Amino acid sequence: MSKVKLKELVSIINEREDNPASSQYDRFVGLEHYDSGSVKITRWGNTQKLASAMKVFHSGDILVARRNVYLKRASCVDFDGLTSGDSIVLRINDDQLRAIIPFVLNTDAFWDYANRYADGSMSKRLSPAILQDYEFTLPDEAKITELSELLWAMERTKTAYQKLNRNLSRCLGIL
């Protein structure tokens, strides 16, 4: 195990799309599309009515909500698209780490750090520099693979359970 700073493992991406409505991207992820504590973005809007420049992200990137850090919003995406300046786009530098970093960014330790060092009082904002300075313990390579496989299996189980629960509720007329 070794202590690492997030900036050793990820790059902040600031690629911009000046005309999002006529761009090649059709998906837009705004703050309203994040689900607190979720490691994966599953909702999005479209880019048709976006008028101002937006940030570009690609499949495999992680989006971190800069505003209202107490809501605990950091999720990976499995599609290309656009997001607002209220998101920080992270690209993981190592394929093996791509599977575990979304879980690291959804720990209480990370969000405690983010809340402690975010700027402001009412609508706290997390700066990219503070985000990159987050330090945590990273297990050895074999353990990373084992942990990430276990964590993603748990995530798939949780998602399947939620889907089953929604379908059962519909069948019973609860929703």
C-alpha positions in Angstrom: 0.0 0.0 0.0 1.1 3.5 -0.7 -0.1 7.0 -0.2 -0.9 8.9 -3.4 -2.4 12.2 -4.4 -5.2 12.2 -6.9 -3.1 14.4 -9.2 -0.7 11.5 -9.7 -3.4 9.3 -11.1 -5.7 11.7 -13.1 -5.7 14.6 -15.5 -8.2 17.4 -15.4 -9.7 17.9 -18.9 -10.7 21.3 -20.0 -11.7 20.7 -23.6 -14.5 23.0 -24.7 -17.2 22.9 -27.2 -18.2 26.5 -28.2 -21.4 25.6 -30.1 -22.9 22.6 -28.2 -26.3 22.7 -30.0 -24.7 22.0 -33.4 -21.8 19.8 -32.1 -21.3 16.1 -32.7 -22.4 15.5 -29.1 -26.1 14.8 -28.3 -25.8 14.1 -24.5 -25.6 16.7 -21.8 -24.9 16.0 -18.2 -25.8 18.8 -15.9 -25.8 18.8 -12.1 -29.5 17.7 -12.2 -28.4 14.4 -13.8 -26.0 13.3 -11.0 -27.3 10.9 -8.4 -25.7 11.5 -5.0 -23.4 8.6 -4.0 -23.7 6.9 -7.4 -20.5 5.8 -9.2 -22.1 5.9 -12.6 -24.0 8.6 -14.6 -27.3 7.0 -15.8 -29.3 10.1 -16.7 -28.7 12.9 -19.1 -30.4 15.6 -21.2 -29.7 16.6 -24.8 -27.6 19.4 -26.3 -30.2 20.8 -28.6 -31.0 24.0 -26.6 -27.6 24.6 -25.1 -26.4 28.1 -26.1 -23.1 28.6 -24.2 -19.8 26.8 -24.3 -19.6 23.5 -22.5 -16.9 21.1 -21.4 -16.4 17.9 -23.4 -16.0 14.5 -21.7 -15.4 11.0 -23.1 -16.4 7.5 -22.1 -14.3 6.4 -19.1 -14.0 9.9 -17.7 -15.2 10.9 -14.2 -17.4 13.9 -13.6 -17.2 15.6 -10.2 -19.8 18.2 -9.3 -18.0 21.4 -8.1 -21.0 23.0 -6.4 -22.7 21.9 -3.2 -20.1 19.2 -2.4 -22.3 18.1 0.5 -24.4 16.3 -2.1 -21.5 13.9 -2.8 -21.6 13.7 -6.6 -18.8 12.1 -8.5 -19.6 9.5 -11.2 -18.0 7.9 -14.2 -19.6 8.0 -17.7 -19.7 5.3 -20.3 -20.5 7.7 -23.2 -19.2 10.9 -24.8 -20.9 14.2 -24.2 -20.9 17.7 -22.7 -21.2 19.0 -19.2 -21.3 22.5 -17.7 -18.6 24.4 -15.9 -20.1 23.2 -12.7 -18.4 19.8 -13.3 -14.8 18.9 -13.2 -13.8 16.3 -15.8 -11.2 13.8 -14.7 -9.4 11.4 -17.0 -7.6 8.5 -15.3 -4.1 7.9 -16.5 -4.0 4.2 -15.9 -6.5 1.6 -17.2 -6.3 -0.5 -14.1 -7.1 2.4 -11.9 -10.1 3.4 -14.0 -12.2 0.7 -12.3 -11.5 1.8 -8.7 -11.2 5.6 -8.7 -15.0 6.1 -9.0 -15.3 4.3 -5.7 -12.5 6.2 -4.1 -14.3 9.5 -5.0 -17.5 8.2 -3.3 -16.0 7.5 0.1 -16.8 9.4 3.2 -13.1 10.3 3.6 -13.1 12.0 0.2 -16.3 13.9 0.8 -15.2 15.0 4.3 -12.0 16.3 2.6 -14.0 18.1 -0.1 -16.3 19.7 2.4 -13.5 20.8 4.6 -11.5 22.5 1.8 -14.2 23.7 -0.6 -14.6 27.5 -1.0 -17.7 29.3 0.2 -20.3 28.8 2.9 -23.8 28.3 1.4 -23.0 26.8 -2.0 -19.5 25.4 -1.4 -17.4 25.0 -4.6 -14.6 22.5 -4.9 -11.6 23.8 -6.9 -9.7 21.5 -9.3 -6.5 22.2 -7.3 -8.0 21.1 -4.0 -9.5 18.0 -5.7 -6.1 17.1 -7.1 -4.5 17.4 -3.7 -6.7 14.7 -2.2 -4.4 12.0 -0.7 -5.4 8.5 0.0 -3.9 5.0 0.4 -3.8 2.9 -2.7 -3.5 -0.9 -2.4 -1.0 -2.9 -4.5 -1.9 -3.8 -8.0 -3.2 -7.3 -7.3 -5.5 -6.0 -4.5 -6.7 -3.1 -6.8 -8.0 -5.7 -9.3 -9.6 -7.8 -6.7 -11.3 -4.9 -5.0 -12.5 -3.3 -8.2 -14.0 -6.6 -9.4 -15.8 -6.9 -6.0 -17.0 -3.3 -6.0 -18.3 -3.4 -9.5 -20.1 -6.7 -8.8 -21.8 -5.0 -5.8 -22.7 -2.1 -8.0 -24.3 -4.4 -10.6 -26.2 -6.2 -7.9 -27.5 -2.9 -6.4 -28.6 -1.7 -9.8 -30.4 -5.0 -10.6 -32.1 -4.9 -7.2 -33.3 -1.3 -7.8 -34.6 -2.2 -11.3 -36.4 -5.2 -9.8 -37.9 -3.1 -7.1 -39.2 -0.5 -9.6 -40.7 -3.2 -11.8 -42.3 -4.9 -8.8 -43.8 -1.6 -7.6 -45.2 -0.9 -11.1 -46.7 -4.4 -11.3 -48.4 -3.9 -7.9 -49.6 -0.4 -8.9 -47.6 1.3 -6.2 -46.0 3.9 -8.4 
